[in-house]
Amino acid sequence: MAIKDYLRERFFPHMWCPGCGHGTVLNCMLRAIENLALEKNDIVMVSGIGCSARISGYVDFHTLHTIHGRALAFATGVKMSRPDLNLIVPMGDGDALAIGGNHFIHAARRNIDITAIIMNNRIYGMTGGQFSPLTGYGKLATTAPYTNIDHAFDAVSLAIAAGASFVARTTTYHAKQMIDIIQKAIQHKGFSVVEVLTQCPTYFGRKNKEGSAAEMMENYKNTTTPIGSKAGQENPDLIERGIFVDKELPEYCSEYNKIIQKAVKGK
Amino acid sequence: MVDMKSEIKFVQGNEACVEAALYAGLDFFAGYPITPSTEIAEHMAVRLPQTGGKFLQMEDEIASLCAIIGASLTGNKVMTATSGPGFSLMQEALGYAIMTEIPCVIVNVQRGGPSTGLPTHASQGDINQARWGTHGDHAIIALTASNHQDLFDITIEAFNLAETYRTPVILMLDEITGHMRERLHIPHPGKIPLVSRLKTSVKQGVDYHPYLPREDGRLPMSDFGGIHRYNVTGLFHDMWGFPTDNPQIVHGLLRHLLDKISNNVHLIAKYKEYYLEDATTILVSYGSSARSALHLVKNRRNRGERLGLLELQTLWPFPYGIVREKCADARHVLVVEMNMGQILREVKIAVEDPEKVFLANRIDGAFITPTDIRNILRLVQGKGV
């Protein structure tokens, strides 16, 4: 199936700014789905609120655009009642880890078979450039005009600590790696987390003088390195990308089916 | 007469609610422990998987309501249960279910408020929150009952209304009805009619409009994840479910959401009446307060006083027409409730002469007794205490 067959073309052009990285995430996600030859009817995309969340409107899957921060809670209800469907939940950094932080760690802890994609542009874009829990110390935002004193979460470490059974990181510069990682995340049976560093030239880039979209992407190339690389060992400031965790753990829906069997037998 | 397949139990109201939900065909429950509703979650955890259904304990009340909304969309009958603080947390997701027309039943076993309030004591302080708690103009259905047999029937009615109108229905219990033990007769399956949501007859591959209601306001939707792919959003949306700010479409959707409830008040309204035919003084009450009101009415009738009781089971949409008609000939109307007059206001709006309407209440966590009501009644009737 051609990529454009996965899109709802009548809702284009999309609402993202020129240079926004979210289009690259959409593209890579659809290529991963195409590589897996998944049927459109077998995919549910659940999203919350924000620039990232609008991604669900553009794809021709079963799409559920919910409320801020709660996409994973809605997705949990959908997945538990239809375990046969593939659940993909794209979230922004604020959506996933500020207002939705509690749902994120608990979905990871349950190991429910959902693919969570954190589109991390380090800013609240839709409301016009306020700092998020991933903006980072010393950065500028409209609500941190004298520099940000909030320290950032490391989304990967957080996901690992919360018990996610698949955890990976990539960037919009590394599109081929992104396709491969999202593909593996969807195939993984359990809660999978993919953090994608995605540029917001309009707000984060402009406020922090990071240049154009192309320059921000080049920055991803220069400031990241494959997990365990020699460059990474020599320079600990480089951000590692790749698959950090990929392990088999009991999946929540399958475990609940065992509960039903026990309950029915013991009645 | 008790049927062979029916069952008699001695249970808490919370357990009666669980049994009724199972009778109604509940598939999915998600909740978070909170007094005085916790027994609902505990009994669900045991009973629901026995029927093949699923019970989830979520990380908070917000997640609980979100999870059941997701499960309902795929075609399941769903429920959550909570009390005041949790009900406050649920308000945003409640609005989402209203906007997206996703059926669900939310039980609020009321405790004293505001804030943490009185977790183990009786109150009916959330009646207006049930009506107006979520932001924006909207309609809501809220039901209540005063004894376990009625609670059983009303819980099933809550599911039937949720399925019929594709809307959240709030079941307003309170600490007394939730924790009190009483006889419950569970009728044999099939005795009480059950309603399931309408399904679309549109075939696969045909342009499908999930949010195009029929002329009667009902919405035959395809189960999410089924043969039709569509978008669901809490934004104002067109008939395909896609966001729009077109004023005509926005107006049309909001009117539809309001009218599908308000045009059917006569079908939704449930109430019970006792000795109203010749009553000169009418008590209007609901939930556990109605038990004390009924006790007083029966007691005074034995002494020849012309006292009657109108017990409301549907609180929202408020049955103004019924209250106006029933109270038309009464000299005094006394609203009995455990709050500062949340239903009193509606009764005053309903009747021709609001000056004849008075309040008998308690707001201290103690259950309102027949004596409490009688003392206020004597004042109203000019008899002194």
Interface residues (C-beta under 8 A of the other chain):
Chain A: F11 K40 N41 V44 V46 S56 G57 D60 F61 H62 T63 L64 H65 T66 I67 R70 A73 F74 A75 T76 G77 V78 K79 M80 S81 R82 L85 N102 H103 H106 Y256 I259 I260 K262 A263 V264 G266 K267
Chain B: D27 F28 A30 V46 P49 Q50 G52 K54 L56 M58 E59 D60 I62 A63 S64 C66 A67 I68 I69 G70 A71 S72 L73 T74 G75 N76 V78 E92 A93 Y96 F224 G225 I227 R229 Y230 N231 V232 T233 G234 L235 F242 P243
